[in-house]
Amino acid sequence: MMFAAMSLICALFGLIVSGTNAAFDSILWSSLPLDGKSIEDIVASSSVSSPVVIYALTDFTLATFTHQANAFDSKPNDSPLISQIRQAEHHKAQSVDNILQISPDAVVHRIDDVVGKPLAVFQVQSWQELENLAPQVEQHLKEPFVSIISSGAAFSTKPVEKRQKRVSVSSDVNFGDEEQPPEEHRRPTGKSKPSKPFQATRAVELQMPVVLPPVNISGGGFVPTPNDLCLFYLEAINVVVMRGSTAGTAVFRNVIVDGANGTNTFNWDPSYVNCAVSNMTVGVAKFTVSVNVKTDMVAYYEQTAVFIIRAGQTIAFELTFNGSYTGYWNLVHLAMLEPLTISNVANGVFLSGDIILPANSNTSSTRYMGVESFFQYAYACSGTQAAFMNVGENLMVGIALNNVEVDLKAYYGANGRFLAFNRDVYDCVGSFSVGSWMGIICSLVLASILMFGYLMLQSVQTMDRFDDPKQKQIVINFKE
C-alpha cells in the first residue's frame, strides 16, 4: 500500500509537468539527492564516480509505470525493479522538456559496458526486458548512481534543434510559428508545464466569482456538451502569509481576494479546464484559476495594515485533481503559474520587506486542505485550509479557497444544454458542525445537572418516628 501511494504521487507530479509534444515522462531513483535537479542537469553532471544509467524504453509513459506497478491495486507489484525503486532513498517522477542530445559512445548494449562510463544509455523495447536488465546493472555498479526510465524519443545521438515553446493561455502548448486566430477556441487535448511565465493574452475577462467553465455567464461564450464533466466555482482566494520564529511559534496574517464590489475579475479560456476523467470520475482533472487584481487588497490585523497585494497583478494557479478506481477523488497538487508580489507596508510590523511567490512554485501539501469527495458527489466548502509554499527563510505563502465547489461529474441537461453541480454534495464541515457540537455539549451539561439534582433529592432520609406506628407520636400542645 505504501508503494501504491508513492506510485500515485509520482504519477500525479509527472502529469503536472508532462507535455504532449515537447515533454517526456520519466521515473528517477537514486541513493543520491535528486531535489531541485532537472534531468538535463543530472545528465550534464554525470561522472565516473557518480554515473547515470538511462533506460530508454519505447513509448514509455507514466501510465505504463502505474500499470506495471499496479498502483491502483490493493496488492501492488513487488518485482525486482519495482522493489529497487521503492527501496531507493530518493525517487520521483519528472519530465524531459526537450530532446536531449547524448554522445553515441553513451549508448551501450551489454551490462559490462556500464562500468567506467559516466553516462550509459540502454535502448529497451519492452517492460519485461527492463525488468531483467535493471537489477543486473545495479549489481555491477558499486558506486552511487542515478537511474532514469524515460521514453526512447527523449534522447538522440544526432544534433538537436532547440525548439521554442509558444505558450498559450493554458496548459495546452502548441509549437510552430503560426498564430492561431483568437476566435478559434479549442478544447485541450494534452498537458504540459509552461517554461515561460503564464500569460492570459487570449483569455476572456469576466466578473467574479470564478466559474470554470463559465456556464450561463454573459460574455463567456461557453456552450456545454455531454463531454463536459468537470465544473468549478470559487468566490474568493485567501492568501495567507506565515512568518516563523526561532522560538518555534508561527504568526499568520491573511487577505481575501474576492470580487471587491465588482472590480476584481477572472480570466477564461477553453483550455483552462482539462477534464480527462471517465464517467466513474477516474482520471486527472485540471483547473486554471486566473484572477486579475484591479484594486489594492490590504491585509489588516487589529485595524493595522500588515501587507498589500497591489493592483495590476494576476493571481494564477493550477489545481490538479485525481480520481482513483476506488471511487474517491481529491485535490493533489497546486502550482503557481505567475509570480505574486506581496508588498510590505510602511510601518513594517509584520514583514521586513516585499516577498515574491515565484511562478512554478508548487506544493503537494494540498492533502491538508481536505478537498476530496467520491463518485456522484460534488465537494463544497466555505473555507479550506491553506496549501503553503516556501518563499524565504521563516516565510511561507499559502493559498486557500473560500466558498468553493468542485464536481468531476457535473449534471448535463440535454434539453436546455446547461451544466450544473450535482444535488449530492460532500461538505467540508462534516456531520457535526460547531453549532451541532455546542447543542450536544449543552444538552449533556443540563442533563447532568438535572440528574445530580434528582439524585440529591433521592438521598434525603426522613425520621423513623413518622413512619413507625408503634412509637409514641409527636404531640404539639396548642393553647389560645
C-alpha positions in Angstrom: 0.0 0.0 0.0 2.8 2.4 0.8 4.4 1.8 -2.6 1.0 2.2 -4.3 0.7 5.6 -2.7 4.2 6.5 -3.8 3.4 5.5 -7.3 0.3 7.6 -7.4 2.1 10.6 -6.1 4.9 10.2 -8.7 2.3 9.8 -11.4 0.5 12.9 -10.4 3.6 15.0 -10.1 4.6 13.8 -13.6 1.3 14.6 -15.0 1.7 18.2 -13.9 4.9 18.6 -15.8 4.3 16.4 -18.8 3.6 17.7 -22.3 2.0 16.4 -25.4 4.8 17.3 -27.9 7.8 18.5 -26.0 7.9 16.7 -22.7 8.6 13.0 -21.9 7.6 11.2 -18.7 10.4 9.9 -16.6 11.0 8.0 -13.4 14.2 8.6 -11.4 15.6 6.8 -8.4 19.0 7.0 -6.6 20.8 6.9 -3.3 21.9 10.5 -4.2 19.7 13.5 -3.5 17.5 14.5 -6.5 15.7 17.5 -5.2 15.9 20.6 -7.3 17.7 19.0 -10.2 16.3 18.6 -13.7 17.1 15.6 -15.8 19.2 17.8 -18.0 21.3 18.9 -15.1 21.7 15.3 -13.8 22.9 14.1 -17.2 25.2 17.0 -17.6 26.8 16.4 -14.2 27.3 12.7 -14.6 30.8 11.4 -13.9 32.7 8.1 -13.4 32.3 8.5 -9.6 28.6 9.3 -9.9 27.3 7.7 -13.1 23.9 8.0 -14.7 22.1 5.0 -16.2 19.2 5.7 -18.6 16.8 3.1 -19.8 15.2 4.5 -23.0 12.0 2.4 -23.1 10.0 2.7 -26.3 6.8 4.7 -25.8 7.2 4.9 -22.1 4.7 7.0 -20.2 3.7 7.3 -16.5 0.6 5.3 -17.4 2.9 2.4 -18.3 4.6 2.7 -14.9 1.4 2.8 -12.9 0.0 -0.1 -14.8 3.2 -2.3 -14.3 3.4 -1.3 -10.6 -0.3 -2.0 -10.0 -0.6 1.4 -8.4 -4.4 1.3 -8.2 -4.5 -2.3 -6.9 -4.6 -3.3 -3.2 -1.7 -5.7 -3.9 1.0 -3.7 -5.7 3.6 -5.3 -7.8 6.7 -6.5 -6.0 9.0 -7.3 -8.9 12.8 -6.7 -8.5 12.7 -3.5 -10.5 9.7 -2.1 -8.6 11.3 -3.1 -5.3 14.5 -1.4 -6.3 12.7 1.9 -7.0 10.7 1.6 -3.8 13.8 0.9 -1.6 15.8 3.8 -3.1 16.5 6.7 -0.8 15.3 9.2 -3.4 12.7 8.6 -6.1 10.4 10.9 -8.1 8.7 11.5 -11.4 9.9 14.2 -13.7 9.7 15.3 -17.3 12.2 15.8 -20.0 11.1 19.1 -21.6 13.3 18.9 -24.7 15.0 16.1 -26.5 18.5 15.5 -25.0 21.5 15.1 -27.2 23.8 12.3 -26.0 27.1 11.1 -27.3 27.0 7.9 -29.4 29.6 6.4 -27.0 27.0 6.6 -24.2 24.8 4.0 -25.9 25.6 0.6 -24.5 24.3 -2.9 -25.3 25.9 -5.1 -22.6 25.8 -4.8 -18.9 29.6 -5.0 -18.7 29.9 -1.8 -20.8 28.3 0.2 -18.0 31.3 0.0 -15.7 33.6 3.0 -16.1 31.2 5.1 -18.0 29.8 8.4 -16.7 26.7 8.0 -18.8 25.2 4.8 -20.1 22.0 4.6 -22.2 20.2 1.3 -22.8 17.7 1.1 -25.6 14.9 -1.1 -24.2 12.0 -2.4 -26.3 9.7 -3.9 -23.6 9.0 -3.6 -19.9 10.0 -7.3 -19.4 13.4 -6.6 -20.9 13.7 -3.6 -18.5 12.7 -5.8 -15.5 15.5 -8.2 -16.3 18.1 -5.6 -17.1 17.9 -3.0 -14.3 18.6 -5.3 -11.3 21.7 -6.7 -13.1 23.0 -3.2 -13.7 22.6 -2.4 -10.0 24.7 -5.5 -9.1 27.6 -4.4 -11.4 27.8 -0.8 -10.2 29.3 -0.4 -6.8 29.4 3.4 -6.6 26.2 5.6 -6.1 24.5 6.2 -9.4 21.2 7.7 -10.7 18.8 5.5 -12.7 16.3 7.0 -15.2 13.4 5.4 -17.1 12.2 7.6 -19.9 10.9 7.4 -23.5 13.3 6.4 -26.2 12.2 9.5 -28.1 13.6 11.7 -25.3 17.2 11.1 -26.4 19.1 11.4 -29.6 22.7 10.9 -30.7 22.2 13.5 -33.5 22.3 17.3 -33.1 19.0 18.5 -31.7 17.5 21.7 -32.8 16.2 23.7 -29.8 12.6 24.4 -30.4 11.0 27.4 -28.9 7.8 26.9 -27.0 4.9 29.2 -27.6 2.7 29.1 -24.6 -1.0 30.0 -24.9 -3.2 30.9 -22.0 -3.4 27.4 -20.7 -1.6 24.2 -20.0 -2.2 23.3 -23.7 1.0 24.0 -25.6 1.4 24.3 -29.3 4.6 24.7 -31.4 5.3 26.5 -34.6 5.4 30.0 -35.9 1.8 30.2 -37.0 -0.5 32.2 -34.8 -3.9 30.7 -34.2 -6.9 33.0 -34.7 -8.1 34.4 -31.4 -11.7 33.5 -32.1 -10.8 29.8 -32.6 -11.5 28.1 -29.3 -10.2 24.5 -28.9 -10.7 22.2 -26.1 -7.4 21.0 -24.5 -6.0 17.7 -25.7 -2.9 17.4 -23.6 -1.0 18.5 -20.5 2.3 20.4 -20.1 4.2 22.7 -17.8 4.9 26.1 -19.4 8.5 27.1 -19.4 7.6 30.8 -19.6 5.5 32.9 -17.2 1.8 32.3 -17.5 0.1 34.8 -19.8 -3.6 35.4 -20.3 -3.3 37.2 -23.7 -6.1 35.3 -25.3 -8.4 34.9 -22.3 -11.8 36.5 -21.9 -12.1 38.7 -18.8 -15.2 38.1 -16.7 -16.6 39.3 -13.4 -16.0 37.2 -10.3 -16.9 34.8 -8.8 -14.8 32.3 -10.8 -16.8 29.7 -12.7 -14.9 27.2 -14.8 -16.3 26.7 -17.4 -18.4 29.9 -17.3 -21.8 28.4 -17.6 -24.6 30.9 -18.2 -22.2 33.8 -17.8 -22.7 36.7 -20.3 -19.6 37.1 -22.4 -18.1 33.7 -21.6 -19.2 32.2 -24.9 -19.3 28.7 -23.5 -21.9 26.2 -24.7 -21.7 22.9 -22.7 -21.6 19.5 -24.4 -22.2 16.0 -23.0 -18.4 15.6 -22.7 -18.1 18.4 -20.2 -18.0 16.6 -16.8 -16.0 19.0 -14.7 -17.3 22.2 -13.0 -15.5 24.6 -10.6 -16.8 27.5 -8.6 -14.8 29.9 -6.4 -15.9 33.1 -4.7 -12.6 34.2 -3.2 -8.9 33.4 -2.8 -7.5 33.6 0.7 -3.8 34.5 0.6 -2.1 33.6 3.9 1.4 34.6 4.9 3.1 32.6 7.7 6.1 34.1 9.5 8.1 31.7 11.7 10.4 32.5 14.5 13.4 30.9 16.3 11.1 30.2 19.3 9.1 27.8 17.1 5.9 29.8 17.1 4.3 30.9 13.8 2.3 34.1 13.1 -0.4 34.1 10.4 -1.9 37.0 8.5 -4.2 36.8 5.5 -6.1 38.8 2.9 -9.1 37.7 1.0 -9.1 38.5 -2.7 -12.8 38.4 -3.9 -15.0 40.3 -6.2 -14.2 43.6 -4.3 -17.5 45.2 -5.3 -17.2 44.2 -8.9 -13.7 45.4 -9.5 -11.6 42.2 -9.5 -12.1 39.8 -12.5 -11.1 36.4 -13.6 -9.9 35.1 -17.0 -11.4 32.3 -19.0 -10.2 30.3 -22.0 -11.4 26.8 -23.0 -8.0 25.4 -22.2 -8.4 26.4 -18.5 -10.4 23.2 -17.9 -8.7 19.9 -18.7 -11.1 17.2 -17.7 -9.6 13.9 -18.5 -11.9 11.8 -16.3 -14.3 9.0 -17.1 -17.9 8.7 -16.1 -16.7 7.0 -13.0 -14.5 10.0 -12.1 -11.4 8.1 -12.8 -8.5 10.2 -14.2 -7.0 13.6 -13.8 -8.8 17.0 -14.0 -7.1 20.4 -14.0 -8.5 23.8 -13.5 -6.5 27.0 -14.2 -7.6 29.8 -11.9 -6.6 33.3 -13.0 -7.8 36.3 -11.0 -7.0 39.9 -12.0 -6.4 42.2 -9.0 -7.9 45.5 -10.0 -7.7 47.3 -6.6 -5.2 47.1 -3.8 -6.1 44.2 -1.4 -4.9 45.1 2.1 -4.4 42.7 4.9 -5.4 44.0 8.4 -4.7 42.8 11.9 -6.4 44.6 14.7 -7.2 47.6 12.4 -3.5 47.8 11.4 -2.3 47.1 7.8 0.3 44.4 7.6 0.8 43.8 3.9 -0.7 44.6 0.5 -1.4 42.8 -2.8 -1.2 45.7 -5.2 -3.5 46.2 -8.2 -2.2 45.1 -11.6 -1.2 41.6 -10.6 -2.7 38.3 -11.7 -3.1 35.5 -9.2 -2.8 32.5 -11.4 -2.5 28.9 -10.3 -3.4 25.4 -11.5 -5.4 22.9 -9.4 -4.9 19.2 -10.1 -7.5 16.6 -9.0 -7.0 12.9 -9.2 -9.8 10.3 -9.3 -9.0 6.7 -8.4 -10.7 3.4 -9.2 -11.9 3.2 -5.6 -14.4 6.0 -6.5 -12.7 8.7 -4.5 -11.2 11.9 -6.0 -9.2 14.6 -4.3 -7.0 17.7 -4.8 -3.4 16.5 -5.1 -1.4 19.5 -6.4 -1.4 23.3 -6.6 1.1 25.1 -8.8 1.6 28.8 -9.3 1.6 30.0 -12.9 2.5 33.6 -12.4 4.7 35.3 -9.7 2.8 37.0 -6.9 4.3 40.0 -5.1 3.2 40.7 -1.5 4.2 44.2 -0.6 5.2 45.4 2.8 3.5 48.4 4.4 5.4 51.5 5.7 5.4 50.6 9.4 6.7 47.0 8.7 5.1 45.5 11.8 4.8 42.0 10.1 7.2 41.9 7.1 10.7 43.3 6.8 10.3 43.8 3.1 8.4 42.7 0.0 8.2 39.0 -0.7 7.6 37.2 -4.0 6.0 33.9 -4.6 7.6 32.9 -7.9 6.0 31.3 -10.8 6.2 27.5 -10.9 6.1 27.3 -7.2 4.1 24.2 -6.3 3.1 22.1 -3.4 1.6 18.7 -2.7 0.6 19.8 0.8 -2.9 20.1 -0.6 -3.7 16.9 1.3 -4.1 19.1 4.3 -6.7 21.2 2.6 -9.1 18.2 2.7 -10.6 18.8 -0.8 -11.9 15.4 -1.5 -15.1 13.7 -2.5 -16.4 10.5 -4.1 -18.3 9.3 -7.1 -21.5 11.2 -7.9 -20.9 13.7 -5.1 -19.6 17.2 -5.5 -17.4 18.9 -2.9 -18.2 22.2 -1.3 -16.5 24.3 1.5 -16.9 27.7 2.9 -13.2 27.9 3.5 -10.4 25.3 3.0 -7.1 25.1 4.8 -4.1 26.8 3.0 -1.5 25.0 1.0 1.8 26.6 1.8 4.9 27.2 -0.4 8.3 28.4 0.8 9.3 31.9 -0.2 12.3 32.5 2.1 13.7 31.8 5.5 10.9 31.5 8.1 8.4 32.8 5.5 5.7 30.8 3.7 2.8 31.9 1.5 -0.4 29.8 1.4 -3.3 29.7 -1.0 -6.8 28.8 0.5 -10.1 28.6 -1.3 -13.2 30.4 0.1 -16.7 29.3 -0.9 -15.5 26.7 -3.3 -17.4 23.9 -5.1 -16.0 21.3 -7.4 -17.7 18.5 -9.3 -15.9 15.9 -11.5 -19.2 14.5 -12.8 -21.5 17.6 -13.3 -25.1 17.2 -14.4 -25.6 18.0 -18.1 -29.1 19.0 -19.2 -29.5 17.9 -22.8 -32.7 19.9 -23.4 -31.5 23.2 -22.0 -27.8 22.5 -22.8 -26.8 23.6 -19.4 -24.2 22.3 -16.8 -24.9 22.2 -13.1 -23.5 20.8 -9.9 -24.9 17.6 -8.6 -27.5 17.7 -5.8 -25.5 15.4 -3.7 -22.6 17.4 -2.1 -19.9 16.4 0.4 -19.4 19.4 2.7 -16.1 20.1 4.4 -18.0 20.8 7.7 -18.8 17.1 8.1 -21.6 15.5 10.1 -21.1 17.7 13.2 -20.7 21.4 12.8 -19.7 23.9 15.6 -23.4 24.5 16.3 -24.1 20.8 16.5 -21.4 20.2 19.0 -22.5 23.2 21.0 -26.0 21.9 21.2 -24.8 18.4 22.1 -22.5 19.6 24.9 -25.0 22.0 26.4 -27.6 19.2 26.4 -25.2 16.9 28.2 -24.4 19.5 30.8 -28.0 20.3 31.5 -28.9 16.6 31.7 -26.0 16.1 34.1 -27.3 18.9 36.4 -30.8 17.5 36.3 -29.6 14.0 37.2 -27.4 15.4 40.0 -30.4 17.3 41.5 -32.6 14.2 41.2 -30.1 12.0 43.0 -29.7 14.6 45.8 -33.4 14.6 46.4 -33.5 10.8 46.4 -30.8 10.8 49.1 -32.9 12.7 51.6 -33.8 10.5 54.6 -36.9 11.2 56.9 -37.1 10.4 60.7 -38.3 6.9 61.6 -40.9 8.3 64.1 -43.0 9.5 61.2 -43.1 6.0 59.7 -43.3 3.6 62.8 -46.9 3.4 64.3 -45.6 1.6 67.4 -43.6 4.6 68.5 -45.0 7.4 70.5 -46.4 10.1 68.3 -45.3 13.7 68.5 -47.8 15.8 70.3 -47.9 19.5 69.9 -49.8 21.3 72.5 -51.6 24.5 71.4 -53.2 27.0 73.7 -55.2 30.0 72.8 
